[in-house]
Amino acid sequence: MSDAPSLAWRALVAADQAALWRWLHVALWDPPPAGLRPPEVLQSPGVRIYAEHWGRAGDVGVVAVVDGVDAGACWMRLLPAGVGLASVDADTPQLGIALEPPFQHRGLGAPLMRAALQAAAAAGYRQVSLTVHPLNPAQRVYERCGFAGDERRGGYRLMVARLSPASA
C-alpha cells in the first residue's frame, strides 16, 4: 500500500475567487525572516490586477487537488502591455503560483506549474511571464519548467517561458 498522496488537477474557476485571493497573498513572497505581507496589500491596484473578477476571457488557471483538498493554484492573466510587473507585451499572460503552507516543499510546485503551462498552451498562448524575488529558491523550479531571463524589474527577476503549441 502506498502512502503517496492522490494528486489531481482542475480548472481555476470564478467560484474559486476567495481561494484565489488567499493564494495571491501567499504568492507575494519576501525573503526570510519576513512573513506574509499584511492582507491589505491585496487592495493595492498593482496586486489586485492579478486576481480580481477571476474568470474573465483569457484567464487560465489550474488548481492542485491533493487527497481531495485544494492545495494551491497556478494562474495566468493577460493584461494590457505595460500593466503589471511581469509585463512583456499585450499577448503574454503573467503567471502567479502558490501552494497552501501545509503543501509547500513537497514537490508539488513543478507539476502544478507544468499543468498550468499546458493549459496556457491549449488556450493558444505562446509564452508566459513571471517575476520572482532573486532570493526565492522557487526560481530553480521555474527554470526546470522552462522559464529563463535575467532582466530586473523593481528588484525582481523577470522570467519568460516559451510554450509549445498545444497538440490537437
Phi, psi and chi 1 to 4 in degrees:
 res  aa     phi    psi   chi1   chi2   chi3   chi4
   1 MET       -  134.6 -177.7  174.3  -93.7      -
   2 SER   -93.9  143.6  172.7      -      -      -
   3 ASP   -95.7    4.8  -71.8  -23.4      -      -
   4 ALA   -66.1  138.0      -      -      -      -
   5 PRO   -70.4  153.6   24.5  -30.6      -      -
   6 SER   -80.2  124.7  162.9      -      -      -
   7 LEU  -121.0  128.5  178.9   59.3      -      -
   8 ALA  -139.2  165.5      -      -      -      -
   9 TRP  -122.1  149.3  -46.7  112.9      -      -
  10 ARG  -146.3  161.6   67.3  171.6 -178.4   80.6
  11 ALA   -70.5  143.3      -      -      -      -
  12 LEU   -80.7  119.5  179.4   66.9      -      -
  13 VAL  -119.7  170.1  -63.6      -      -      -
  14 ALA   -55.4  -33.7      -      -      -      -
  15 ALA   -66.1  -12.5      -      -      -      -
  16 ASP   -88.9    9.9  -66.2  -47.1      -      -
  17 GLN   -51.7  -47.0 -174.9   68.8   66.3      -
  18 ALA   -62.4  -42.9      -      -      -      -
  19 ALA   -66.0  -37.7      -      -      -      -
  20 LEU   -62.2  -39.3 -179.8   56.3      -      -
  21 TRP   -60.1  -42.4  -75.4  119.0      -      -
  22 ARG   -64.0  -43.6 -173.4  174.5   62.3 -108.9
  23 TRP   -65.7  -39.3  -66.8  -34.8      -      -
  24 LEU   -61.0  -40.9  176.4   58.6      -      -
  25 HIS   -60.1  -44.8 -170.4 -144.1      -      -
  26 VAL   -64.8  -35.0  170.5      -      -      -
  27 ALA   -67.9  -18.9      -      -      -      -
  28 LEU   -80.1   72.2  -60.4  172.9      -      -
  29 TRP   -77.8  134.1 -172.3   91.4      -      -
  30 ASP  -123.4  150.8  -72.8  -46.5      -      -
  31 PRO   -66.3  147.5   12.1  -16.4      -      -
  32 PRO   -57.8  147.4  -22.7   31.7      -      -
  33 PRO   -90.8    9.4   33.4  -35.3      -      -
  34 ALA   -61.2  141.8      -      -      -      -
  35 GLY   -99.1 -158.3      -      -      -      -
  36 LEU   -63.4  145.1  -76.0  178.3      -      -
  37 ARG   -68.3  160.9  -63.6  179.2 -169.7 -176.1
  38 PRO   -59.7  145.4  -15.0   23.2      -      -
  39 PRO   -59.4  -22.2   -5.1    5.5      -      -
  40 GLU   -60.9  -19.8  -65.6   78.3   20.9      -
  41 VAL   -59.6  -26.4   71.0      -      -      -
  42 LEU   -68.2  -15.4  -63.5  173.0      -      -
  43 GLN   -84.9  -11.8  -61.0  -53.8  -45.2      -
  44 SER   -65.3  132.8  167.2      -      -      -
  45 PRO   -55.6  -35.1  -25.2   33.6      -      -
  46 GLY   -73.2  -11.8      -      -      -      -
  47 VAL  -103.7  -43.8  174.2      -      -      -
  48 ARG   -54.4  -33.7  -66.2 -172.5   64.9   77.7
  49 ILE   -57.4  -21.6   57.7  174.7      -      -
  50 TYR   -86.2   -9.3  -63.3  106.8      -      -
  51 ALA  -138.3  -25.2      -      -      -      -
  52 GLU   -63.1  142.3   67.3 -175.0  -16.0      -
  53 HIS    54.5   47.1  -50.8  -61.3      -      -
  54 TRP   -57.8  143.0 -177.2 -100.1      -      -
  55 GLY   108.6   10.1      -      -      -      -
  56 ARG   -68.7  163.0  -55.9 -175.4  -42.2 -159.6
  57 ALA   -56.1  132.8      -      -      -      -
  58 GLY    95.2  -16.9      -      -      -      -
  59 ASP   -71.2  135.0  -73.2   -9.9      -      -
  60 VAL  -134.8  129.8  175.2      -      -      -
  61 GLY  -155.9  153.7      -      -      -      -
  62 VAL  -130.9  136.1  172.4      -      -      -
  63 VAL  -105.0  133.6  175.6      -      -      -
  64 ALA   -86.7  127.7      -      -      -      -
  65 VAL  -115.6  114.0 -177.9      -      -      -
  66 VAL  -112.0  119.3  178.1      -      -      -
  67 ASP    48.9   41.4  -66.5  -28.1      -      -
  68 GLY    81.8    3.1      -      -      -      -
  69 VAL  -112.2  134.0  175.7      -      -      -
  70 ASP   -68.1  112.1  -70.3  -12.1      -      -
  71 ALA   -93.5  -18.8      -      -      -      -
  72 GLY   160.5 -176.2      -      -      -      -
  73 ALA  -150.8  160.5      -      -      -      -
  74 CYS  -128.6  125.4 -175.5      -      -      -
  75 TRP  -136.9  154.6   65.0   97.2      -      -
  76 MET  -135.0  142.5  -71.2  146.9  -85.6      -
  77 ARG  -135.8  133.4  174.0  163.9  -86.4  175.7
  78 LEU   -85.5  124.0 -168.2   60.5      -      -
  79 LEU  -121.5  160.3  -64.5  165.9      -      -
  80 PRO   -59.3  151.3  -21.6   31.7      -      -
  81 ALA   -53.2  135.3      -      -      -      -
  82 GLY    86.8   -5.8      -      -      -      -
  83 VAL  -102.5  123.5  175.1      -      -      -
  84 GLY   100.4  146.1      -      -      -      -
  85 LEU   -62.3  -31.3 -168.0   59.2      -      -
  86 ALA   -98.4   20.4      -      -      -      -
  87 SER   -63.1  128.6  179.1      -      -      -
  88 VAL  -112.9  -49.0  172.2      -      -      -
  89 ASP  -166.1 -179.9   57.5   39.4      -      -
  90 ALA   -74.9   -5.7      -      -      -      -
  91 ASP  -110.6    3.1  -61.5  -43.1      -      -
  92 THR  -113.9  111.5  -57.7      -      -      -
  93 PRO   -71.5  154.2   25.0  -30.0      -      -
  94 GLN  -102.6  135.6  -61.1  174.5   50.8      -
  95 LEU  -103.7  143.2  179.6  144.7      -      -
  96 GLY  -128.3  149.9      -      -      -      -
  97 ILE  -148.1  140.6 -175.3  169.7      -      -
  98 ALA  -157.0  144.3      -      -      -      -
  99 LEU  -119.0  141.6  -72.0  161.8      -      -
 100 GLU   -57.3  144.5  -62.3  -79.0   -3.7      -
 101 PRO   -48.1  -41.2  -32.0   38.2      -      -
 102 PRO   -65.5  -15.1  -16.0   25.4      -      -
 103 PHE  -105.6    1.1  -64.0   96.9      -      -
 104 GLN   -77.1  154.6  -66.0  173.8    1.2      -
 105 HIS    60.9   33.9  -49.1  -68.9      -      -
 106 ARG  -123.5   14.0  -67.5  178.6   47.8 -170.9
 107 GLY    78.4   20.6      -      -      -      -
 108 LEU   -94.3  -20.4  -60.7  171.5      -      -
 109 GLY   -62.6  -48.1      -      -      -      -
 110 ALA   -64.8  -46.9      -      -      -      -
 111 PRO   -62.5  -36.5  -15.7   21.2      -      -
 112 LEU   -63.8  -46.3  171.7   58.3      -      -
 113 MET   -64.5  -41.1 -178.8  170.2  -87.2      -
 114 ARG   -63.6  -40.3  -74.5 -173.5 -173.3  107.0
 115 ALA   -62.8  -40.8      -      -      -      -
 116 ALA   -68.6  -38.4      -      -      -      -
 117 LEU   -66.5  -35.9  -67.1  174.3      -      -
 118 GLN   -63.8  -41.1  -73.3  177.0  -17.8      -
 119 ALA   -64.0  -38.0      -      -      -      -
 120 ALA   -65.4  -42.4      -      -      -      -
 121 ALA   -63.7  -41.1      -      -      -      -
 122 ALA   -64.2  -28.3      -      -      -      -
 123 ALA   -81.6   -2.4      -      -      -      -
 124 GLY    97.6    4.1      -      -      -      -
 125 TYR   -75.9  143.4  -69.2  118.2      -      -
 126 ARG   -97.6  -22.1  -71.5 -179.6  -81.7  165.9
 127 GLN  -157.3  163.3   62.8 -178.4   14.8      -
 128 VAL  -138.1  145.4  174.7      -      -      -
 129 SER  -121.5  161.8   64.5      -      -      -
 130 LEU  -156.4  164.7   61.0   78.3      -      -
 131 THR  -122.5  148.2   54.2      -      -      -
 132 VAL  -142.6  141.2   59.5      -      -      -
 133 HIS   -63.2  135.4 -168.3  -75.1      -      -
 134 PRO   -63.0  -15.6   13.2  -21.3      -      -
 135 LEU   -95.7   -0.7  -62.6  178.7      -      -
 136 ASN   -77.6  118.0 -171.2  -25.8      -      -
 137 PRO   -64.1  -15.2   16.1  -23.9      -      -
 138 ALA   -64.6  -18.6      -      -      -      -
 139 GLN   -61.7  -24.5   64.0 -172.4  -47.8      -
 140 ARG   -66.8  -38.3  -71.0 -171.4  -62.2  -83.9
 141 VAL   -63.5  -43.5  172.3      -      -      -
 142 TYR   -60.3  -42.4  -54.7  158.4      -      -
 143 GLU   -61.8  -42.2  -70.5  167.5  -13.3      -
 144 ARG   -64.6  -24.6  -74.1 -165.1  -52.6  -91.5
 145 CYS   -90.6    4.8  -70.3      -      -      -
 146 GLY   104.7    3.2      -      -      -      -
 147 PHE   -82.0  143.4  -76.8   86.2      -      -
 148 ALA  -148.5  161.1      -      -      -      -
 149 GLY   132.1  145.1      -      -      -      -
 150 ASP  -125.2    6.7  -72.4  -43.7      -      -
 151 GLU   -61.8  141.6 -179.6 -178.3  -25.8      -
 152 ARG  -101.4  137.1  -65.5  -69.4 -168.3 -107.1
 153 ARG  -129.9  109.6  -65.0  -90.4  178.3   94.3
 154 GLY    55.4   35.6      -      -      -      -
 155 GLY    86.4   -1.8      -      -      -      -
 156 TYR  -107.5  156.9  -69.2   80.8      -      -
 157 ARG   -90.1  124.5 -179.0 -179.6  176.4 -163.7
 158 LEU   -85.8  129.0  174.4   66.9      -      -
 159 MET  -129.9  145.3  -58.9 -179.7   80.0      -
 160 VAL  -130.8  138.0  176.0      -      -      -
 161 ALA  -114.9  126.2      -      -      -      -
 162 ARG   -86.0  137.2  -55.0 -142.2 -171.4  -66.3
 163 LEU  -105.6  145.2  -55.0  176.9      -      -
 164 SER   -79.2  141.6  -61.1      -      -      -
 165 PRO   -56.1  141.2  -19.6   28.6      -      -
 166 ALA   -65.4  136.4      -      -      -      -
 167 SER   -76.6  144.2   47.4      -      -      -
 168 ALA   -73.7      -      -      -      -      -
